[in-house]
Amino acid sequence: MVSGFDEHTGRRSYVINIVIGASFVLLALWYVVDVVKVRRQGFAQAVTRVERELARTRPPGAPSLVRVRVAYPLSEHMVKRMAELAGFRFVDERRYNGVRALAFDPPKTSRKLSLHD
């Protein structure tokens, strides 16, 4: 290898370095844009996002997770109160993809018993 030229692979090493570097820059930019978008959202948007996260479908028995970061203008107490009013029960705090999240058990569905149960 002389002056950055690889005889076996040609100039591929430069292309790979550029692609990897560009992907790291795009990943960092995506994170920054997401943080700025969350910080600029209003109260109504935060309420909508919390409701959407509570309503997200989960496997049976798995709690609904509300990421604290996406509910920015709302405090944790407000998020817990919103979930309580919707019938959810607070379980504990967890990590979801490295982000702190509040876990809620979904409301119990009341159904009538029948002879076929």
N, CA, C and O atoms as CSV, one atom per row, in Angstrom:
chain,resi,resn,atom,element,x,y,z
A,1,MET,N,N,0.855,-1.178,0.000
A,1,MET,CA,C,0.000,0.000,0.000
A,1,MET,C,C,0.892,1.229,0.000
A,1,MET,O,O,1.611,1.490,0.965
A,2,VAL,N,N,0.839,1.977,-1.086
A,2,VAL,CA,C,1.658,3.172,-1.239
A,2,VAL,C,C,0.743,4.364,-1.413
A,2,VAL,O,O,-0.109,4.369,-2.301
A,3,SER,N,N,0.907,5.368,-0.581
A,3,SER,CA,C,0.158,6.633,-0.631
A,3,SER,C,C,-1.351,6.426,-0.691
A,3,SER,O,O,-2.032,7.100,-1.464
A,4,GLY,N,N,-1.889,5.500,0.115
A,4,GLY,CA,C,-3.328,5.305,0.204
A,4,GLY,C,C,-3.926,4.469,-0.902
A,4,GLY,O,O,-5.145,4.306,-0.947
A,5,PHE,N,N,-3.105,3.927,-1.808
A,5,PHE,CA,C,-3.627,3.107,-2.899
A,5,PHE,C,C,-3.405,1.647,-2.560
A,5,PHE,O,O,-2.272,1.230,-2.320
A,6,ASP,N,N,-4.463,0.875,-2.536
A,6,ASP,CA,C,-4.382,-0.546,-2.257
A,6,ASP,C,C,-4.389,-1.283,-3.589
A,6,ASP,O,O,-5.338,-1.169,-4.365
A,7,GLU,N,N,-3.319,-2.045,-3.853
A,7,GLU,CA,C,-3.189,-2.720,-5.146
A,7,GLU,C,C,-4.259,-3.788,-5.346
A,7,GLU,O,O,-4.666,-4.052,-6.477
A,8,HIS,N,N,-4.714,-4.401,-4.264
A,8,HIS,CA,C,-5.675,-5.488,-4.397
A,8,HIS,C,C,-7.108,-4.989,-4.569
A,8,HIS,O,O,-7.885,-5.581,-5.318
A,9,THR,N,N,-7.452,-3.934,-3.900
A,9,THR,CA,C,-8.841,-3.466,-3.972
A,9,THR,C,C,-9.002,-2.179,-4.757
A,9,THR,O,O,-10.130,-1.720,-4.939
A,10,GLY,N,N,-7.946,-1.595,-5.217
A,10,GLY,CA,C,-8.043,-0.345,-5.964
A,10,GLY,C,C,-8.393,0.798,-5.039
A,10,GLY,O,O,-7.779,0.947,-3.983
A,11,ARG,N,N,-9.365,1.605,-5.412
A,11,ARG,CA,C,-9.755,2.772,-4.621
A,11,ARG,C,C,-10.958,2.512,-3.733
A,11,ARG,O,O,-11.555,3.455,-3.214
A,12,ARG,N,N,-11.317,1.279,-3.553
A,12,ARG,CA,C,-12.474,0.967,-2.728
A,12,ARG,C,C,-12.303,1.422,-1.293
A,12,ARG,O,O,-13.286,1.779,-0.643
A,13,SER,N,N,-11.097,1.418,-0.787
A,13,SER,CA,C,-10.895,1.814,0.601
A,13,SER,C,C,-11.331,3.263,0.816
A,13,SER,O,O,-11.876,3.586,1.872
A,14,TYR,N,N,-11.102,4.140,-0.157
A,14,TYR,CA,C,-11.543,5.525,-0.039
A,14,TYR,C,C,-13.068,5.611,-0.047
A,14,TYR,O,O,-13.656,6.359,0.734
A,15,VAL,N,N,-13.694,4.853,-0.919
A,15,VAL,CA,C,-15.155,4.873,-1.032
A,15,VAL,C,C,-15.792,4.363,0.263
A,15,VAL,O,O,-16.767,4.935,0.749
A,16,ILE,N,N,-15.243,3.303,0.807
A,16,ILE,CA,C,-15.778,2.764,2.059
A,16,ILE,C,C,-15.624,3.785,3.174
A,16,ILE,O,O,-16.548,3.971,3.966
A,17,ASN,N,N,-14.483,4.449,3.253
A,17,ASN,CA,C,-14.273,5.476,4.280
A,17,ASN,C,C,-15.258,6.630,4.125
A,17,ASN,O,O,-15.769,7.146,5.119
A,18,ILE,N,N,-15.525,7.032,2.906
A,18,ILE,CA,C,-16.453,8.128,2.660
A,18,ILE,C,C,-17.876,7.715,3.036
A,18,ILE,O,O,-18.603,8.492,3.655
A,19,VAL,N,N,-18.278,6.494,2.664
A,19,VAL,CA,C,-19.627,6.023,2.975
A,19,VAL,C,C,-19.819,5.893,4.485
A,19,VAL,O,O,-20.853,6.307,5.009
A,20,ILE,N,N,-18.858,5.337,5.177
A,20,ILE,CA,C,-18.966,5.196,6.634
A,20,ILE,C,C,-19.001,6.564,7.303
A,20,ILE,O,O,-19.812,6.790,8.201
A,21,GLY,N,N,-18.144,7.469,6.883
A,21,GLY,CA,C,-18.135,8.820,7.450
A,21,GLY,C,C,-19.441,9.553,7.203
A,21,GLY,O,O,-19.968,10.213,8.098
A,22,ALA,N,N,-19.964,9.437,5.985
A,22,ALA,CA,C,-21.228,10.100,5.657
A,22,ALA,C,C,-22.383,9.509,6.465
A,22,ALA,O,O,-23.277,10.242,6.887
A,23,SER,N,N,-22.373,8.196,6.683
A,23,SER,CA,C,-23.455,7.598,7.463
A,23,SER,C,C,-23.399,8.054,8.921
A,23,SER,O,O,-24.448,8.254,9.533
A,24,PHE,N,N,-22.212,8.224,9.489
A,24,PHE,CA,C,-22.108,8.746,10.850
A,24,PHE,C,C,-22.611,10.184,10.930
A,24,PHE,O,O,-23.279,10.556,11.894
A,25,VAL,N,N,-22.294,10.984,9.931
A,25,VAL,CA,C,-22.769,12.366,9.908
A,25,VAL,C,C,-24.291,12.404,9.792
A,25,VAL,O,O,-24.939,13.188,10.485
A,26,LEU,N,N,-24.871,11.571,8.926
A,26,LEU,CA,C,-26.328,11.538,8.773
A,26,LEU,C,C,-27.012,11.047,10.041
A,26,LEU,O,O,-28.076,11.552,10.401
A,27,LEU,N,N,-26.423,10.077,10.721
A,27,LEU,CA,C,-26.987,9.587,11.970
A,27,LEU,C,C,-26.976,10.672,13.043
A,27,LEU,O,O,-27.959,10.841,13.764
A,28,ALA,N,N,-25.880,11.402,13.151
A,28,ALA,CA,C,-25.796,12.492,14.120
A,28,ALA,C,C,-26.791,13.600,13.774
A,28,ALA,O,O,-27.437,14.155,14.663
A,29,LEU,N,N,-26.913,13.918,12.501
A,29,LEU,CA,C,-27.856,14.945,12.064
A,29,LEU,C,C,-29.289,14.522,12.363
A,29,LEU,O,O,-30.090,15.345,12.805
A,30,TRP,N,N,-29.627,13.257,12.129
A,30,TRP,CA,C,-30.963,12.738,12.419
A,30,TRP,C,C,-31.268,12.885,13.906
A,30,TRP,O,O,-32.374,13.286,14.267
A,31,TYR,N,N,-30.312,12.568,14.772
A,31,TYR,CA,C,-30.520,12.684,16.216
A,31,TYR,C,C,-30.735,14.148,16.616
A,31,TYR,O,O,-31.633,14.446,17.404
A,32,VAL,N,N,-29.931,15.049,16.086
A,32,VAL,CA,C,-30.054,16.471,16.429
A,32,VAL,C,C,-31.402,17.021,15.966
A,32,VAL,O,O,-32.050,17.767,16.701
A,33,VAL,N,N,-31.825,16.666,14.771
A,33,VAL,CA,C,-33.118,17.135,14.257
A,33,VAL,C,C,-34.252,16.609,15.133
A,33,VAL,O,O,-35.199,17.340,15.423
A,34,ASP,N,N,-34.165,15.354,15.555
A,34,ASP,CA,C,-35.194,14.785,16.417
A,34,ASP,C,C,-35.252,15.508,17.759
A,34,ASP,O,O,-36.340,15.794,18.259
A,35,VAL,N,N,-34.099,15.807,18.346
A,35,VAL,CA,C,-34.069,16.516,19.630
A,35,VAL,C,C,-34.649,17.920,19.485
A,35,VAL,O,O,-35.424,18.356,20.335
A,36,VAL,N,N,-34.286,18.626,18.428
A,36,VAL,CA,C,-34.799,19.986,18.210
A,36,VAL,C,C,-36.304,19.951,17.977
A,36,VAL,O,O,-37.032,20.803,18.486
A,37,LYS,N,N,-36.775,18.967,17.207
A,37,LYS,CA,C,-38.212,18.862,16.928
A,37,LYS,C,C,-39.000,18.628,18.220
A,37,LYS,O,O,-40.063,19.219,18.412
A,38,VAL,N,N,-38.485,17.770,19.101
A,38,VAL,CA,C,-39.164,17.499,20.367
A,38,VAL,C,C,-39.152,18.735,21.256
A,38,VAL,O,O,-40.154,19.042,21.902
A,39,ARG,N,N,-38.040,19.441,21.295
A,39,ARG,CA,C,-37.937,20.622,22.155
A,39,ARG,C,C,-38.816,21.778,21.686
A,39,ARG,O,O,-39.171,22.646,22.483
A,40,ARG,N,N,-39.164,21.795,20.421
A,40,ARG,CA,C,-39.985,22.895,19.898
A,40,ARG,C,C,-41.466,22.560,19.850
A,40,ARG,O,O,-42.272,23.404,19.458
A,41,GLN,N,N,-41.843,21.349,20.236
A,41,GLN,CA,C,-43.256,20.987,20.167
A,41,GLN,C,C,-44.039,21.678,21.274
A,41,GLN,O,O,-43.502,21.982,22.339
A,42,GLY,N,N,-45.297,21.915,21.009
A,42,GLY,CA,C,-46.173,22.567,21.967
A,42,GLY,C,C,-46.823,21.564,22.901
A,42,GLY,O,O,-46.617,20.354,22.798
A,43,PHE,N,N,-47.608,22.101,23.808
A,43,PHE,CA,C,-48.287,21.273,24.806
A,43,PHE,C,C,-49.231,20.279,24.154
A,43,PHE,O,O,-49.235,19.098,24.502
A,44,ALA,N,N,-50.038,20.758,23.199
A,44,ALA,CA,C,-51.014,19.882,22.533
A,44,ALA,C,C,-50.322,18.768,21.752
A,44,ALA,O,O,-50.798,17.633,21.729
A,45,GLN,N,N,-49.199,19.094,21.114
A,45,GLN,CA,C,-48.455,18.070,20.379
A,45,GLN,C,C,-47.882,17.021,21.324
A,45,GLN,O,O,-47.857,15.834,21.000
A,46,ALA,N,N,-47.422,17.461,22.495
A,46,ALA,CA,C,-46.878,16.514,23.479
A,46,ALA,C,C,-47.976,15.584,23.991
A,46,ALA,O,O,-47.747,14.387,24.164
A,47,VAL,N,N,-49.157,16.127,24.230
A,47,VAL,CA,C,-50.281,15.297,24.677
A,47,VAL,C,C,-50.618,14.263,23.607
A,47,VAL,O,O,-50.854,13.097,23.924
A,48,THR,N,N,-50.642,14.679,22.351
A,48,THR,CA,C,-50.939,13.771,21.248
A,48,THR,C,C,-49.889,12.672,21.150
A,48,THR,O,O,-50.233,11.510,20.931
A,49,ARG,N,N,-48.620,13.017,21.308
A,49,ARG,CA,C,-47.554,12.013,21.228
A,49,ARG,C,C,-47.648,11.010,22.371
A,49,ARG,O,O,-47.427,9.817,22.166
A,50,VAL,N,N,-47.976,11.488,23.587
A,50,VAL,CA,C,-48.131,10.570,24.713
A,50,VAL,C,C,-49.304,9.637,24.465
A,50,VAL,O,O,-49.198,8.436,24.716
A,51,GLU,N,N,-50.422,10.166,23.976
A,51,GLU,CA,C,-51.577,9.321,23.670
A,51,GLU,C,C,-51.238,8.293,22.602
A,51,GLU,O,O,-51.667,7.142,22.686
A,52,ARG,N,N,-50.472,8.701,21.600
A,52,ARG,CA,C,-50.080,7.785,20.531
A,52,ARG,C,C,-49.168,6.673,21.066
A,52,ARG,O,O,-49.295,5.516,20.666
A,53,GLU,N,N,-48.254,7.030,21.966
A,53,GLU,CA,C,-47.361,6.011,22.530
A,53,GLU,C,C,-48.119,5.056,23.444
A,53,GLU,O,O,-47.796,3.870,23.504
A,54,LEU,N,N,-49.120,5.560,24.153
A,54,LEU,CA,C,-49.919,4.674,24.995
A,54,LEU,C,C,-50.758,3.722,24.146
A,54,LEU,O,O,-50.983,2.576,24.534
A,55,ALA,N,N,-51.216,4.192,22.998
A,55,ALA,CA,C,-52.084,3.384,22.139
A,55,ALA,C,C,-51.316,2.437,21.221
A,55,ALA,O,O,-51.923,1.604,20.548
A,56,ARG,N,N,-50.005,2.553,21.187
A,56,ARG,CA,C,-49.206,1.701,20.303
A,56,ARG,C,C,-49.421,0.234,20.671
A,56,ARG,O,O,-49.447,-0.123,21.849
A,57,THR,N,N,-49.572,-0.604,19.658
A,57,THR,CA,C,-49.823,-2.020,19.915
A,57,THR,C,C,-48.552,-2.685,20.417
A,57,THR,O,O,-47.451,-2.421,19.934
A,58,ARG,N,N,-48.737,-3.543,21.388
A,58,ARG,CA,C,-47.645,-4.297,22.014
A,58,ARG,C,C,-48.023,-5.770,22.043
A,58,ARG,O,O,-49.196,-6.117,21.902
A,59,PRO,N,N,-47.035,-6.633,22.223
A,59,PRO,CA,C,-47.370,-8.053,22.398
A,59,PRO,C,C,-48.219,-8.249,23.656
A,59,PRO,O,O,-48.131,-7.443,24.582
A,60,PRO,N,N,-49.027,-9.288,23.706
A,60,PRO,CA,C,-49.860,-9.520,24.890
A,60,PRO,C,C,-49.009,-9.630,26.154
A,60,PRO,O,O,-47.996,-10.329,26.178
A,61,GLY,N,N,-49.433,-8.937,27.188
A,61,GLY,CA,C,-48.727,-8.955,28.458
A,61,GLY,C,C,-47.614,-7.932,28.567
A,61,GLY,O,O,-47.106,-7.703,29.665
A,62,ALA,N,N,-47.220,-7.315,27.474
A,62,ALA,CA,C,-46.159,-6.303,27.502
A,62,ALA,C,C,-46.762,-4.943,27.824
A,62,ALA,O,O,-47.829,-4.604,27.312
A,63,PRO,N,N,-46.092,-4.159,28.665
A,63,PRO,CA,C,-46.634,-2.845,29.007
A,63,PRO,C,C,-46.430,-1.829,27.882
A,63,PRO,O,O,-45.564,-2.006,27.025
A,64,SER,N,N,-47.225,-0.780,27.891
A,64,SER,CA,C,-47.037,0.333,26.967
A,64,SER,C,C,-45.920,1.200,27.512
A,64,SER,O,O,-45.868,1.474,28.711
A,65,LEU,N,N,-45.034,1.628,26.640
A,65,LEU,CA,C,-43.898,2.442,27.054
A,65,LEU,C,C,-44.044,3.850,26.503
A,65,LEU,O,O,-44.310,4.041,25.317
A,66,VAL,N,N,-43.868,4.836,27.380
A,66,VAL,CA,C,-43.884,6.240,26.971
A,66,VAL,C,C,-42.484,6.785,27.235
A,66,VAL,O,O,-42.043,6.876,28.381
A,67,ARG,N,N,-41.796,7.145,26.156
A,67,ARG,CA,C,-40.458,7.705,26.318
A,67,ARG,C,C,-40.581,9.103,26.914
A,67,ARG,O,O,-41.331,9.942,26.413
A,68,VAL,N,N,-39.839,9.338,27.982
A,68,VAL,CA,C,-39.915,10.615,28.695
A,68,VAL,C,C,-39.464,11.753,27.788
A,68,VAL,O,O,-39.978,12.867,27.883
A,69,ARG,N,N,-38.517,11.480,26.921
A,69,ARG,CA,C,-37.947,12.508,26.055
A,69,ARG,C,C,-38.963,13.079,25.068
A,69,ARG,O,O,-38.890,14.263,24.740
A,70,VAL,N,N,-39.905,12.272,24.588
A,70,VAL,CA,C,-40.848,12.762,23.573
A,70,VAL,C,C,-42.003,13.546,24.173
A,70,VAL,O,O,-42.778,14.168,23.445
A,71,ALA,N,N,-42.124,13.521,25.498
A,71,ALA,CA,C,-43.210,14.246,26.161
A,71,ALA,C,C,-42.693,15.538,26.771
A,71,ALA,O,O,-43.155,15.940,27.838
A,72,TYR,N,N,-41.757,16.188,26.124
A,72,TYR,CA,C,-40.959,17.256,26.730
A,72,TYR,C,C,-41.700,18.303,27.565
A,72,TYR,O,O,-41.380,18.429,28.747
A,73,PRO,N,N,-42.651,19.050,27.047
A,73,PRO,CA,C,-43.200,20.073,27.953
A,73,PRO,C,C,-43.949,19.467,29.135
A,73,PRO,O,O,-44.155,20.140,30.145
A,74,LEU,N,N,-44.353,18.216,29.023
A,74,LEU,CA,C,-45.085,17.566,30.106
A,74,LEU,C,C,-44.104,16.977,31.117
A,74,LEU,O,O,-43.061,16.441,30.744
A,75,SER,N,N,-44.445,17.082,32.381
A,75,SER,CA,C,-43.626,16.450,33.409
A,75,SER,C,C,-44.000,14.968,33.514
A,75,SER,O,O,-45.012,14.530,32.967
A,76,GLU,N,N,-43.175,14.219,34.217
A,76,GLU,CA,C,-43.479,12.801,34.400
A,76,GLU,C,C,-44.802,12.625,35.144
A,76,GLU,O,O,-45.577,11.717,34.843
A,77,HIS,N,N,-45.047,13.489,36.103
A,77,HIS,CA,C,-46.298,13.405,36.844
A,77,HIS,C,C,-47.491,13.618,35.916
A,77,HIS,O,O,-48.498,12.922,36.043
A,78,MET,N,N,-47.394,14.564,34.990
A,78,MET,CA,C,-48.485,14.805,34.037
A,78,MET,C,C,-48.710,13.593,33.150
A,78,MET,O,O,-49.853,13.229,32.870
A,79,VAL,N,N,-47.613,12.956,32.700
A,79,VAL,CA,C,-47.740,11.771,31.838
A,79,VAL,C,C,-48.406,10.638,32.617
A,79,VAL,O,O,-49.279,9.949,32.089
A,80,LYS,N,N,-47.996,10.447,33.865
A,80,LYS,CA,C,-48.597,9.393,34.691
A,80,LYS,C,C,-50.082,9.668,34.916
A,80,LYS,O,O,-50.896,8.744,34.885
A,81,ARG,N,N,-50.435,10.924,35.140
A,81,ARG,CA,C,-51.834,11.288,35.371
A,81,ARG,C,C,-52.671,11.081,34.110
A,81,ARG,O,O,-53.798,10.593,34.186
A,82,MET,N,N,-52.118,11.453,32.946
A,82,MET,CA,C,-52.827,11.219,31.685
A,82,MET,C,C,-53.102,9.738,31.484
A,82,MET,O,O,-54.206,9.347,31.107
A,83,ALA,N,N,-52.096,8.920,31.736
A,83,ALA,CA,C,-52.257,7.479,31.555
A,83,ALA,C,C,-53.265,6.921,32.547
A,83,ALA,O,O,-54.068,6.055,32.202
A,84,GLU,N,N,-53.224,7.418,33.781
A,84,GLU,CA,C,-54.176,6.959,34.801
A,84,GLU,C,C,-55.607,7.289,34.398
A,84,GLU,O,O,-56.507,6.466,34.564
A,85,LEU,N,N,-55.817,8.489,33.871
A,85,LEU,CA,C,-57.163,8.878,33.445
A,85,LEU,C,C,-57.647,8.059,32.251
A,85,LEU,O,O,-58.850,7.895,32.047
A,86,ALA,N,N,-56.700,7.544,31.462
A,86,ALA,CA,C,-57.066,6.707,30.319
A,86,ALA,C,C,-57.242,5.247,30.720
A,86,ALA,O,O,-57.576,4.411,29.880
A,87,GLY,N,N,-57.019,4.931,32.005
A,87,GLY,CA,C,-57.220,3.574,32.471
A,87,GLY,C,C,-55.954,2.749,32.608
A,87,GLY,O,O,-56.017,1.585,33.002
A,88,PHE,N,N,-54.797,3.334,32.288
A,88,PHE,CA,C,-53.537,2.609,32.399
A,88,PHE,C,C,-53.042,2.660,33.845
A,88,PHE,O,O,-53.417,3.548,34.610
A,89,ARG,N,N,-52.193,1.691,34.208
A,89,ARG,CA,C,-51.617,1.643,35.551
A,89,ARG,C,C,-50.099,1.684,35.424
A,89,ARG,O,O,-49.508,0.896,34.687
A,90,PHE,N,N,-49.465,2.619,36.156
A,90,PHE,CA,C,-48.010,2.768,36.104
A,90,PHE,C,C,-47.335,1.547,36.712
A,90,PHE,O,O,-47.705,1.101,37.799
A,91,VAL,N,N,-46.342,1.006,36.006
A,91,VAL,CA,C,-45.625,-0.177,36.482
A,91,VAL,C,C,-44.266,0.226,37.041
A,91,VAL,O,O,-44.009,0.063,38.234
A,92,ASP,N,N,-43.396,0.752,36.183
A,92,ASP,CA,C,-42.066,1.184,36.606
A,92,ASP,C,C,-41.380,1.945,35.478
A,92,ASP,O,O,-41.956,2.155,34.410
A,93,GLU,N,N,-40.146,2.350,35.733
A,93,GLU,CA,C,-39.340,3.006,34.704
A,93,GLU,C,C,-38.462,1.958,34.048
A,93,GLU,O,O,-37.941,1.065,34.717
A,94,ARG,N,N,-38.299,2.067,32.746
A,94,ARG,CA,C,-37.474,1.128,31.987
A,94,ARG,C,C,-36.643,1.892,30.966
A,94,ARG,O,O,-36.770,3.107,30.813
A,95,ARG,N,N,-35.804,1.159,30.287
A,95,ARG,CA,C,-35.031,1.699,29.169
A,95,ARG,C,C,-35.606,1.149,27.874
A,95,ARG,O,O,-35.892,-0.043,27.767
A,96,TYR,N,N,-35.772,2.022,26.899
A,96,TYR,CA,C,-36.254,1.618,25.583
A,96,TYR,C,C,-35.289,2.196,24.568
A,96,TYR,O,O,-35.275,3.406,24.339
A,97,ASN,N,N,-34.484,1.342,23.959
A,97,ASN,CA,C,-33.432,1.775,23.029
A,97,ASN,C,C,-32.512,2.814,23.666
A,97,ASN,O,O,-32.100,3.771,23.010
A,98,GLY,N,N,-32.197,2.626,24.921
A,98,GLY,CA,C,-31.286,3.521,25.621
A,98,GLY,C,C,-31.930,4.782,26.161
A,98,GLY,O,O,-31.245,5.609,26.762
A,99,VAL,N,N,-33.215,4.948,25.966
A,99,VAL,CA,C,-33.930,6.142,26.413
A,99,VAL,C,C,-34.826,5.753,27.590
A,99,VAL,O,O,-35.458,4.696,27.582
A,100,ARG,N,N,-34.870,6.612,28.587
A,100,ARG,CA,C,-35.714,6.343,29.751
A,100,ARG,C,C,-37.176,6.386,29.349
A,100,ARG,O,O,-37.611,7.296,28.642
A,101,ALA,N,N,-37.936,5.391,29.807
A,101,ALA,CA,C,-39.354,5.296,29.450
A,101,ALA,C,C,-40.163,4.902,30.677
A,101,ALA,O,O,-39.665,4.229,31.579
A,102,LEU,N,N,-41.403,5.327,30.692
A,102,LEU,CA,C,-42.348,4.954,31.742
A,102,LEU,C,C,-43.201,3.804,31.208
A,102,LEU,O,O,-43.745,3.885,30.106
A,103,ALA,N,N,-43.312,2.734,31.996
A,103,ALA,CA,C,-44.072,1.556,31.574
A,103,ALA,C,C,-45.439,1.566,32.237
A,103,ALA,O,O,-45.561,1.797,33.440
A,104,PHE,N,N,-46.472,1.310,31.428
A,104,PHE,CA,C,-47.853,1.298,31.907
A,104,PHE,C,C,-48.532,0.012,31.467
A,104,PHE,O,O,-48.415,-0.407,30.316
A,105,ASP,N,N,-49.248,-0.610,32.407
A,105,ASP,CA,C,-50.090,-1.744,32.044
A,105,ASP,C,C,-51.344,-1.217,31.376
A,105,ASP,O,O,-51.924,-0.235,31.838
A,106,PRO,N,N,-51.774,-1.857,30.288
A,106,PRO,CA,C,-52.989,-1.385,29.606
A,106,PRO,C,C,-54.218,-1.589,30.471
A,106,PRO,O,O,-54.216,-2.417,31.382
A,107,PRO,N,N,-55.266,-0.832,30.183
A,107,PRO,CA,C,-56.497,-0.989,30.976
A,107,PRO,C,C,-57.095,-2.371,30.776
A,107,PRO,O,O,-56.984,-2.975,29.709
A,108,LYS,N,N,-57.719,-2.840,31.816
A,108,LYS,CA,C,-58.404,-4.131,31.731
A,108,LYS,C,C,-59.673,-3.959,30.919
A,108,LYS,O,O,-60.467,-3.052,31.172
A,109,THR,N,N,-59.855,-4.818,29.960
A,109,THR,CA,C,-61.079,-4.744,29.163
A,109,THR,C,C,-62.154,-5.525,29.892
A,109,THR,O,O,-61.958,-6.673,30.289
A,110,SER,N,N,-63.264,-4.889,30.054
A,110,SER,CA,C,-64.365,-5.585,30.709
A,110,SER,C,C,-65.194,-6.262,29.635
A,110,SER,O,O,-65.653,-5.628,28.686
A,111,ARG,N,N,-65.373,-7.546,29.801
A,111,ARG,CA,C,-66.184,-8.270,28.824
A,111,ARG,C,C,-67.110,-9.195,29.593
A,111,ARG,O,O,-66.818,-9.640,30.703
A,112,LYS,N,N,-68.195,-9.452,28.978
A,112,LYS,CA,C,-69.186,-10.317,29.613
A,112,LYS,C,C,-68.784,-11.771,29.416
A,112,LYS,O,O,-68.307,-12.163,28.351
A,113,LEU,N,N,-68.983,-12.546,30.443
A,113,LEU,CA,C,-68.712,-13.965,30.333
A,113,LEU,C,C,-69.865,-14.655,29.624
A,113,LEU,O,O,-71.030,-14.295,29.792
A,114,SER,N,N,-69.522,-15.620,28.857
A,114,SER,CA,C,-70.561,-16.388,28.169
A,114,SER,C,C,-70.349,-17.870,28.461
A,114,SER,O,O,-69.352,-18.252,29.074
A,115,LEU,N,N,-71.250,-18.668,28.038
A,115,LEU,CA,C,-71.141,-20.099,28.257
A,115,LEU,C,C,-70.015,-20.713,27.419
A,115,LEU,O,O,-69.562,-21.821,27.706
A,116,HIS,N,N,-69.576,-20.010,26.408
A,116,HIS,CA,C,-68.567,-20.555,25.502
A,116,HIS,C,C,-67.138,-20.218,25.915
A,116,HIS,O,O,-66.194,-20.584,25.213
A,117,ASP,N,N,-66.963,-19.532,27.033
A,117,ASP,CA,C,-65.608,-19.192,27.491
A,117,ASP,C,C,-64.955,-20.357,28.185
A,117,ASP,O,O,-63.814,-20.247,28.633
